[in-house]
Every structure is written in structure tokens, then in C-alpha cells.
Amino acid sequence: MLIAALLMFALELFPSTSASAPAAPVVAGGSLRLGRSEDGRPIVAVRSGDPRGTRVLVIGCIHGNEGAGIAVARAVARVHSGPDFWIVPDLNPDGYARGSRQNGRGVDLNANWSSQWRGGGHPWDTYYPGPYPFSERETRIGRDLILRLRPRLTVWFHQHMNLVWAWGPSSDAGRFYARAAGMRFYHHPWLHGTATNWQNHRLPGSASFTVELPAGSLSPLQVRRQVQAVLRLASALHGSMHT
């Protein structure tokens, strides 16, 4: 039943361009395959929670050497009530496999979005933004999913600053999350070409911010604290939509 429901949702979410075009494939475990990385690794999304709830997108990893958020994303995928969760555990599987910040082409995926994009540098430079905005298939996969879902809340997990970074229209949501997670709140403008910069400009009325987890792997208690912070914020946003 879960696979069938996801398949039906996939047909609505990713409509075919023609009658003969194949539907988005559903892979084992009820995951929706969004596409493949530069090196051919699958990038998947998992839906959990309550489809009637506030739509929340969680991205566990975009920098391959900042993978602690994958554990949080996988824990969120086990939540069966509350928000309408869409979870992408790893948007940069090539970088994660290599242990590198960049993707398989040496691009910092979190500098490759079009909002205030700034070029320069060379592949494998730390913050190399790519030759042009959305030049990388991984960022295009992320962009297309966001535009289809139009989530009310998006949480991007990074490391290793141990704080919550939010700005502009997402400031209140970021501040709430920081309190809920027991983390420092960092109120500072977005960097050029980042995903949160793009979402905050492209999707008015939504919140998108960065959670910079501490260095190293997270303990089970730390993972639970992040999951609870996501749930509490989503509940607060749901309440604000119905008052």
C-alpha cells in the first residue's frame, strides 16, 4: 500500500512530459528516486509523517564532508505522524563517498544556486560555485524537488559550527528552532549562491534555514534533540496557518 501510494504521488509530483515517458521510479523501501549524481549514484527522497500536515523538507547532507545530518534525516524518516515530511538524506552522495565538500565535478553545491550567484575559481577550490548557476545535476535535482513540493519549511543540515543560521523571512523560524534544539542562533545574511538564499527569495511565505551541527558524529540523544526541534517548529508553523 505504501509503495502504491508513493507511486501515485510521484505521478502527480513529477508528471510525464509525454504519454510515453516513464514515471518516476519507486525503489525499495518506499523511496522515490529523484535522479542520479554526477558519478551515477542514486539520489532519493522518502516521505513520512502525515500527508495532511505541514509540508516539511529535510536535507541531511549537501557537503560530502558534513554528513552528521544524514542520521537526523533517517530518524525523521521514521516519524509516522505530525508534519508531511519529505526527506533527502544525501543530496551529494559522490562527495560523501569521497569525503569531500564538493560533488564529483569539484563544485560546492551550496554555492551553485542562482540567488546572488558569484562565479570565479576552479574545480576543487573550497567554495568553487561551478561555471554557472545550477550547472550541477545535484542542485537541479534539489531545485526541481523544492519547486514541486513548495515546502512550508526546509531544514538544511551542515557542520561544524554548532549553531542555527537564519536570515530575512526565515529569522523567526530559525530562532525558534535554535531554542528548541538548545543551540546558538546566528543571525547573519546568506552567502552568495546558497540554497537557503535562493529559497528565501523564490518561495515567499516559507522558511528555509541552515542547522550547523557540531563536529563529528551525533549521539542518539543529539539526533533525538534535532528531530524534536523539527517537530516542534513544524507544529508551531501549522498552528500559525490555522489561527
C-alpha distance (Angstrom), angle and dihedral (degrees) to the residues before:
residue distance angle dihedral
M1 . . .
L2 3.83 . .
I3 3.80 92.5 .
A4 3.81 91.6 48.1
A5 3.79 92.3 48.8
L6 3.79 91.8 49.2
L7 3.77 91.1 48.3
M8 3.79 91.5 53.0
F9 3.79 90.3 48.4
A10 3.81 90.0 48.3
L11 3.80 90.2 54.8
E12 3.81 89.4 54.3
L13 3.80 95.2 41.0
F14 3.79 97.1 45.8
P15 3.81 106.2 27.6
S16 3.80 117.7 -166.4
T17 3.78 118.7 -103.9
S18 3.79 89.1 -138.4
A19 3.78 138.5 14.0
S20 3.79 91.3 -103.7
A21 3.81 97.1 46.5
P22 3.82 114.1 112.4
A23 3.79 119.9 -109.2
A24 3.79 119.7 -115.1
P25 3.82 105.1 -81.5
V26 3.76 121.6 -116.6
V27 3.78 114.3 -143.4
A28 3.79 133.5 -158.4
G29 3.80 116.8 -57.3
G30 3.80 96.1 29.4
S31 3.82 95.1 -74.5
L32 3.77 121.6 147.5
R33 3.80 113.1 -133.9
L34 3.80 107.4 -134.8
G35 3.77 96.8 -177.4
R36 3.78 142.1 -72.1
S37 3.76 133.9 -71.5
E38 3.78 124.2 -117.0
D39 3.82 89.7 -88.8
G40 3.79 92.9 45.6
R41 3.80 101.5 -99.8
P42 3.83 115.5 144.7
I43 3.80 119.6 -107.1
V44 3.79 111.0 -156.0
A45 3.78 140.8 -177.4
V46 3.79 125.7 -149.5
R47 3.79 123.9 -156.5
S48 3.80 120.4 -148.8
G49 3.78 140.5 149.9
D50 3.79 124.0 47.1
P51 3.83 117.5 -28.1
R52 3.81 87.8 -148.7
G53 3.80 92.5 57.6
T54 3.79 131.6 89.5
R55 3.79 109.6 -63.6
V56 3.80 109.8 -113.5
L57 3.80 126.9 -179.1
V58 3.81 119.7 -157.9
I59 3.81 121.5 -168.5
G60 3.79 110.6 -167.0
C61 3.80 99.5 -170.8
I62 3.81 137.4 9.6
H63 3.82 98.3 153.5
G64 3.78 109.8 59.9
N65 3.79 94.7 -142.2
E66 3.81 91.8 51.5
G67 3.77 101.1 66.9
A68 3.81 105.0 141.9
G69 3.81 90.7 100.6
I70 3.80 90.6 65.9
A71 3.80 88.9 75.2
V72 3.81 89.9 52.0
A73 3.81 91.8 47.9
R74 3.80 91.8 50.7
A75 3.80 90.4 49.0
V76 3.81 90.7 51.3
A77 3.81 88.3 51.9
R78 3.81 87.9 62.9
V79 3.82 92.6 58.3
H80 3.80 110.0 106.3
S81 3.80 101.8 -175.8
G82 3.79 140.5 40.3
P83 3.83 117.9 38.6
D84 3.78 127.2 28.4
F85 3.80 95.4 -106.7
W86 3.76 125.7 -158.6
I87 3.79 111.1 -176.0
V88 3.80 129.7 -168.4
P89 3.81 103.7 -174.7
D90 3.81 94.4 -170.2
L91 3.80 127.2 13.6
N92 3.81 91.3 174.3
P93 3.82 107.6 46.2
D94 3.82 92.9 156.8
G95 3.79 92.4 55.9
Y96 3.79 91.0 44.5
A97 3.82 90.8 52.3
R98 3.82 90.3 49.5
G99 3.78 95.9 40.2
S100 3.81 89.0 -124.5
R101 3.77 131.2 133.1
Q102 3.79 91.0 -132.9
N103 3.78 131.7 66.4
G104 3.80 125.5 -110.4
R105 3.82 91.5 -73.0
G106 3.79 95.4 50.8
V107 3.80 95.6 -103.1
D108 3.80 126.2 138.9
L109 3.80 98.6 -128.8
N110 3.78 91.7 -157.3
A111 3.80 90.5 61.6
N112 3.83 95.0 47.4
W113 3.83 99.8 79.4
S114 3.79 119.6 107.1
S115 3.81 102.0 -121.2
Q116 3.84 107.1 103.4
W117 3.81 89.0 -21.0
R118 3.78 113.2 -178.3
G119 3.81 122.3 -165.0
G120 3.77 130.9 -147.8
G121 3.76 141.1 98.2
H122 3.76 131.9 60.5
P123 3.82 137.5 -82.3
W124 3.80 112.8 -71.5
D125 3.80 93.2 21.8
T126 3.80 104.9 134.6
Y127 3.79 96.2 -107.7
Y128 3.81 100.5 21.9
P129 3.85 104.2 157.5
G130 3.79 97.5 -160.2
P131 3.81 128.7 -110.0
Y132 3.82 93.5 -68.1
P133 3.83 139.0 -9.5
F134 3.80 114.2 -64.7
S135 3.79 91.2 6.0
E136 3.82 89.0 140.4
R137 3.76 124.0 78.5
E138 3.82 91.4 -138.7
T139 3.81 93.4 58.0
R140 3.80 90.3 45.6
I141 3.80 89.2 52.7
G142 3.81 90.1 51.0
R143 3.80 92.9 45.6
D144 3.81 93.7 48.9
L145 3.80 92.6 48.8
I146 3.81 92.1 49.8
L147 3.79 93.0 48.9
R148 3.81 90.8 49.8
L149 3.79 95.9 45.4
R150 3.82 99.0 34.7
P151 3.81 89.9 -162.0
R152 3.79 120.2 -152.6
L153 3.81 88.8 -140.5
T154 3.81 132.5 22.8
V155 3.79 123.4 -173.7
W156 3.80 118.0 -165.2
F157 3.79 115.6 -164.3
H158 3.80 120.4 -146.5
Q159 3.80 137.9 153.4
H160 3.08 158.8 -99.0
M161 3.82 111.4 12.3
N162 3.83 98.1 79.3
L163 3.81 96.7 -137.0
V164 3.80 143.9 94.3
W165 3.80 114.6 -106.9
A166 3.81 117.8 -158.3
W167 3.77 137.4 151.4
G168 3.78 142.4 175.5
P169 3.81 116.4 -0.4
S170 3.81 91.3 -0.8
S171 3.79 94.9 56.6
D172 3.80 97.0 98.1
A173 3.80 92.5 47.6
G174 3.79 91.6 48.0
R175 3.79 91.9 48.6
F176 3.82 90.7 50.2
Y177 3.81 91.2 49.6
A178 3.79 92.2 49.0
R179 3.81 91.1 54.2
A180 3.79 91.9 46.1
A181 3.81 92.8 49.7
G182 3.81 95.4 40.7
M183 3.81 92.0 -119.1
R184 3.79 135.2 135.0
F185 3.80 115.6 -96.1
Y186 3.81 115.9 -131.1
H187 3.79 112.0 -162.2
H188 3.79 104.6 -167.0
P189 3.84 136.6 132.1
W190 3.78 118.1 -90.2
L191 3.77 119.9 -98.3
H192 3.79 121.4 -112.6
G193 3.79 116.6 -78.8
T194 3.80 97.5 3.8
A195 3.79 125.6 146.2
T196 3.80 93.3 -120.4
N197 3.80 90.9 50.0
W198 3.80 90.2 53.4
Q199 3.82 95.1 45.3
N200 3.78 94.1 48.4
H201 3.79 89.7 53.9
R202 3.81 97.9 38.2
L203 3.81 102.2 41.7
P204 3.81 111.2 44.9
G205 3.78 114.3 -167.1
S206 3.80 93.4 33.7
A207 3.79 133.1 94.3
S208 3.79 126.0 -130.1
F209 3.78 123.6 170.0
T210 3.78 144.2 151.7
V211 3.79 127.0 -104.4
E212 3.80 109.0 -159.3
L213 3.79 104.4 -158.5
P214 3.81 121.1 -155.9
A215 3.80 120.0 -93.2
G216 3.78 120.2 -80.9
S217 3.78 131.3 18.9
L218 3.78 120.5 -32.5
S219 3.78 123.9 -116.6
P220 3.82 117.7 -125.7
L221 3.82 88.0 -104.7
Q222 3.81 91.5 53.8
V223 3.79 91.0 49.3
R224 3.81 91.5 50.8
R225 3.80 90.8 49.3
Q226 3.80 91.3 55.8
V227 3.79 92.9 46.5
Q228 3.80 91.0 50.1
A229 3.81 90.6 49.7
V230 3.80 90.4 53.4
L231 3.81 90.7 49.0
R232 3.79 94.4 47.4
L233 3.80 93.1 49.1
A234 3.80 93.0 46.3
S235 3.80 89.8 50.2
A236 3.81 90.9 50.6
L237 3.81 91.5 49.5
H238 3.80 90.9 47.8
G239 3.80 89.7 52.3
S240 3.80 92.1 49.1
M241 3.82 89.9 54.4
H242 3.81 91.5 56.0
T243 3.80 101.7 44.6
